[in-house]
Amino acid sequence: MTGREPSSPTGSYATVGSSSVSRQPATPTTAARQPQEYTPEQFTQPFCDFMTQNPTPFHVVDYCKTKLRDADFHELPSRESWADKIHPGGKYFTSRNGSALIAFSVGRAYKPGNGVAMIAGHIDANTAKLKPVGAKPVNEAGCIQLGVAPYASGLNPTWWDRDLGIAGRVVVRDPDTGGGKTTTRLVKLGWPVAKVATVAAHLSNPAFFGDGNQETRMAPIIGLAGAYSAAERRPLGRPGDFVHGQPAELVQLVAGELGISYTQIANWDLELFDFQPAQVFGMRKELITAGRLDDKLCSWAAVMGLLTARHDGDDDGHVQLVSLFDDEEIGGKLRQGHGSTFLPTTVERMVEALARSAKTPPPSYGPGILGQTYARSFLIASDVSHAGHPNFLDKYMEGHVPTLNTGLAIKHDPNGGFSTDAVSAAVLMRVAELIGATVQPYQARNDVRAGGSIGPVLSSMMGCRATDAGIVQLSMHSVRATTGALDPGLGALFYKGFLENWGKIDGEYAP
């Protein structure tokens, strides 16, 4: 993966394209600010590169693993013992299903029972996934179509007439073992392959969309039957083989992209994605347009915060941790989701290994040490939040209209849709105070659905203090959304400040 890291600080605003990105300056609430090594502008282009190159959770995890290894993080395979592999001063990561990842660094002064500064996001997005049997009969219109199913609120009206790519992972048989051994390979076709076409207004009432039935009206076109010979269109393999139920042309295309024979394809997890690259727009290039901002925006910023955070002082005694989940958009109840054991088990295994490696005295691991850890920990459940929409201000409550290029929104819901309370909101306001950042309040009107996120589930499982807060965006759950050009960097620097300062803040806000 080739996404550029933030460049070295230059003391002046970085540029995007040919003109500067204007920045709304933060208003510090204290004169005692910590100097920043980076500016938000330095994160804009690397974020756009990341979004363009990594459309699926599998690609995001692969990207993150590369960045973490480059920063001397060591992988912890989940099937192996971690007993002698985790030590104070070390940096580590582990993954699950190839679509979820947790990375953490341990302070040099760590002692058993110390807390964890946690940031959690999700890297899945509303999309359309290829069906187990994806081939559809060619009708008299002569188009080759693909069977897909909506994931969460994918295939909504914003998907009509978009240039769509195909990407994901493929389960590949090893021909040298007679097909018994398999591995997974990532694939991303390098051009738009599919389109969900509208019908002309002359032929439809309502115009363009017909009845919008996701099964019968939104099957994407991937080619024309007349472009292929009868032999090329014939189903591959034997009845019962996975490839037999997929469009032969697509199977051959994916196999060619991977440099393998189609007979090696055992199965795949492929999905559609908006192919247009992430890029800046606006008269001063002060905005970003991209697909899949929810929630790769917060997740990327969290990883950048971890990678840039200082954590090598002799008095740093807490753990800095970032967790990226799959399946949030469908409830997070699968094994790689936020409702699974992934984060609690990782923290427990980490604490157990650190307790056993402690020198004086060697404490015994158990509920006591784990309970202390969670009591001293804090979670930022960081999913995107709503920016104020200039054409729909009636949908917002006065005083709760977050703006772009300003800072994170702290999300409130008295009915428990979010985990924020007065103490956890004050913690984030203290982070902002220490680093000279701005945070914004958001709560939905009483007559508007508030939504929900991962904070309540995770905080209830672990019993730690928590808040839901995220970078703001427009057009949430659209195939194409908008954020501010400074927002990825503002998020990364806020997360960096939280991770670095949690040990200090914990002493101020201990229950």
Summary of the structure (lengths in Angstrom):
residues: 511
radius of gyration: 24.0
end to end distance: 43.4
largest distance: 80.1
contacts: 1747
relative contact order: 0.18
helix: 30%
strand: 23%
